[in-house]
Structures are given as structure tokens and as C-alpha cells.
């Protein structure tokens, strides 16, 4: 038996609200502007605005990029965009 449309819609709306709060909380707690977050996950600033406002759900690829960025911040701290250089031995060192 199929669920009534009203019940499904309410569940989707609740999930969208939860997702929008999570995105905004992550962004603001890491001092990211909407523009910077958009650049990091390769979407427009408008897309970030709409996700945070609960107007749209992110596409699967966008969600995957966001989750990867969140993992980086949680595990490694704020990315600097600089690569660590390999240490080389100075002359005379063994």
C-alpha cells in the first residue's frame, strides 16, 4: 500500500531542513563564506544559498564533494591550499 503524498512530503521537508542546518553550521563554524564553500565544492554561490535556505537538495555529486570537504576539516583541520614539501637531506647528512 502506497503512503499518502502528504506524509512523504512532510518527511522530505524535514530532511531538507536538517540538511540545510547542517550545511550552514559547517560553513559558519569553519568561518567559510558561501562563496568560498561554493568554490571548494565547485558549485555556484546561489546553489549554496538555496541549499541553506532549504529550497533545493544538493545533487549526489555535490553532496559527495561536501562530505569529502567536511572530512578534511574534521580530520586534518582547515585546508590551506598549500602542499607540504618533501624534506630533503642537507649536504653532509646521511
N, C-alpha and C positions, 0 to 999 in steps of 0.2 A: 504494500500500500504506500502510495506516494505521500510525502509530507506536504502540508499546506504551504503555499508560497510565502505567506506571512511569517511563518516560523523560520523558514530558510533565510528570508531577507533580514530578519532581526539578528540571526546568528552571524551573517556576513557583515552587517553593520557593526556589530560588537567587535568582530575580529579586525575590521578596518580601523576602528577607534583605538584598539590595543596596539596595532601595528604603528599607527601614526604617532602615538605617545612614545613608543619605543624608539622610533627614528629620531624624534625631536630630543628626547632625553639623551640619547647617544651623542647627537650633534652638539647640543649645548654643554654637556658635561665635559666634552673634549675640546671645547672652545672653537668649534668649526662653524664657519658661516655656511649658509645654504649654498652659496656659490662654490666654496671650497669642497664641500661634500659632493656636490654635483660633479665637479671636476674629477674628484677621486674615483667616482663610480661611473663616470662617462655618461651622464645624463644632463638635461638642462636644469637650470635653477628652478624653472617653472614646475618641472616634474617633482622636485623635492618639495616645493611649496604645496603642490596638490596632494602628495602622499601625506605630508604632515597635517594637512587640513582634513584628511580623511575623504578626499574627493575621488581618489583613484587608488588602486592597488598596484604595486610595482610588478613589472614583468619578471618572469623567472630569472632571466639573466641579470637583471638589475638587483634583484633580491640576493642572488648569489654573490655579486660583487660587494654589496653592502655587508653581507655576513663575513666575507673574507676581510674587509676593512675592519670590521668590529673585532675579529680575531686578532688582527695585527695590533690594534690598540690595546687589547686586553693582555696579550702575551708578550708583546715586545715594547710597549709604550708607544708614544706618538711617533709616527714615521717622520724622518727629517728630509727624505728625498735624496740623501747623500749615501753613497755606498761606502762601506768600510773598506779601507785599503788594506792590502795584504802586507804584513810586516816582512821586511827583508832584513837579512843579516847585514850588519855593518862590516866593512872591511876588517879582516882580522878576527872576526867572531866565528866560532865553529858550532 
